Amino acid sequence: MTPTIIGAGRVGSALAKIARTAPLSRGQSWAKAQPGPLIVCTRNNDLAGVIEATPQARRADLVFIQNGMIEPLLQDHGLLQNTQALVYFAVSAVGEDPVDGGGTVVSGPWAQEFQSLLGQASLGCTVVDPHSFRLQMVEKLLWNCVFGLLCQRHNASVGALVRDHGAEIRSLSEELQGVAERALELELSPGVAERLCAYSMKIADYQGAVKELPWRNGWFLKQESSPLHAQWLAELGVQ
Ligand SMILES: NC(=O)c1ccc[n+]([C@@H]2O[C@H](COP(=O)([O-])OP(=O)(O)OC[C@H]3O[C@@H](n4cnc5c(N)ncnc54)[C@H](OP(=O)(O)O)[C@@H]3O)[C@@H](O)[C@H]2O)c1
């Protein structure tokens, strides 16, 4: 089944090439798209517009691949059961092939089709149940928020942070893990900071930053103004 790819940016162009289809750009309608998954390859800030432009009868087919906390948005639109993927391949520019970092997971009604699409390009992807997906989504969110903030705080790569600032990584991870667990009523398995550090060492030269605030660090702040997080963001002039 050929998927419909919404968004002709980096990821959308790469997935469309794998699916041998043309991605839909802004302004093109997918109201008459063929049956099958509608893979949304836009940034988080464009998601609401994409959902609202999708005919009600096709909304269950939307597949979300965005980083960050999109649950409140999905909940507002009654789409919490939709297919979601946590993407661990990187596409650096439109037209480039994806580079697989390993660990991509997908959950939901179109999970098998998403997995098989990635498989056509030898990109790994595991189908998981919604609860496992949620736990992994929260860990990726923690990684983005903890390492983004600390990279900016120390003007350092993620690998340098692991080497030189382990105590700050642990304190901030534990603090934000607590915020997420209370807000989402879930429990992550022990060893979160160690897993975040191990992932960082796989891409040690990457330097993150505080990005997409409402979908990442801002979501934590909205739940609780926890002390280290609030203080270090304020020191960076972000809030
Ligand atoms: N790049 C990666 O390696 C990577 C890896 C993991 C996850 N992701 C996630 O994947 C998502 C997409 O990332 P990206 O890097 O591909 O972003 P991108 O290069 O900025 O592409 C986003 C595309 O979506 C288009 N768009 C926005 N609103 C639209 C609409 N209503 N209808 C159709 N197209 C629309 C944009 O068009 P305009 O130019 O007109 O705005 C743009 O071409 C993000 O949430 C990102 O976090 C990316």
The ligand as a Gaussian input file, in Angstrom:
#p B3LYP/6-31G(d) Opt

LIG

0 1
 N       15.316000      15.799000       9.844000
 C       15.508000      14.777000      10.649000
 O       16.557000      14.136000      10.584000
 C       14.480000      14.350000      11.674000
 C       14.782000      13.259000      12.483000
 C       13.842000      12.839000      13.412000
 C       12.620000      13.479000      13.505000
 N       12.347000      14.544000      12.711000
 C       11.046000      15.200000      12.849000
 O       10.351000      15.132000      11.623000
 C        9.569000      16.313000      11.447000
 C        9.910000      16.919000      10.098000
 O       11.280000      17.252000      10.125000
 P       12.052000      17.749000       8.834000
 O       13.479000      17.804000       9.244000
 O       11.664000      16.975000       7.636000
 O       11.472000      19.249000       8.724000
 P       11.582000      20.250000       7.505000
 O       12.760000      19.894000       6.655000
 O       11.465000      21.612000       8.071000
 O       10.273000      19.933000       6.650000
 C        8.977000      20.207000       7.084000
 C        8.149000      20.365000       5.839000
 O        6.763000      20.396000       6.181000
 C        6.149000      21.306000       5.292000
 N        4.814000      21.701000       5.755000
 C        4.488000      22.481000       6.801000
 N        3.138000      22.599000       6.890000
 C        2.620000      21.866000       5.891000
 C        1.301000      21.590000       5.468000
 N        0.242000      22.099000       6.108000
 N        1.124000      20.790000       4.399000
 C        2.179000      20.246000       3.734000
 N        3.463000      20.486000       4.099000
 C        3.680000      21.282000       5.157000
 C        7.136000      22.440000       5.250000
 O        6.835000      23.287000       4.199000
 P        7.238000      24.866000       4.289000
 O        8.652000      24.910000       3.820000
 O        6.260000      25.492000       3.365000
 O        7.089000      25.296000       5.717000
 C        8.429000      21.669000       5.082000
 O        8.680000      21.346000       3.722000
 C        9.889000      17.238000      12.623000
 O        8.878000      17.157000      13.585000
 C       11.178000      16.669000      13.188000
 O       11.260000      16.838000      14.595000
 C       13.257000      15.007000      11.795000

